[in-house]
């Protein structure tokens, strides 16, 4: 069973228990949940440099890691050389076409067939330049994709590979948790559901918290959940609850951690 499912089950149980207390009509137990961002390269390779460590905080655009990219660098250089050669050929064919076009128009000393041949050569060289331009763009893209940067300000939750290890294409190397991706998740009975709406503010507290934190409801489940089987009585297992999620401001989110148990109060 995953950590998220365990927390979900415990929160469901806690929400039912708190819902049975006489003073809990607007107070519920929940936990902090995080939506992680996984930084990965679309290409495979050996991890050459890792610029961050677990527990670091990074800013948008900060360098995270680089895979070995010697072959990509060689391919980019070759593509650049090929483009230069194609451009030189195009310059010659354009000049030759212009010369023959003048000879044909002014003096009529060359045939229409010769002019057509010059035009065809120019068009072929133009197509070659376009093809080599696309090849260079692709080579540069592959070279650039071998290193990745932070897409936003975030906490480095974990690094998943060590320098020298082979990383398959698309496999995450760094696990990030942006403050904006932290939320509180709690469960309420159907009788309370009508009192909650998107955009509503809830107040969140936890042991050791510096102050009361505000969160904004952004999700209300449309499907009921059964209280978990850890509550054994048939009466309790028949109870239904609904999952609610609310997000924090980035300033408050830096003080919170995924899995942290919290108390949630509905604002009047």
Order of alpha helices (4+ residues) and beta strands (2+ residues): alpha-beta-beta-beta-beta-beta-alpha-alpha-beta-beta-beta-beta-beta-alpha-beta-beta-alpha-beta-alpha-beta
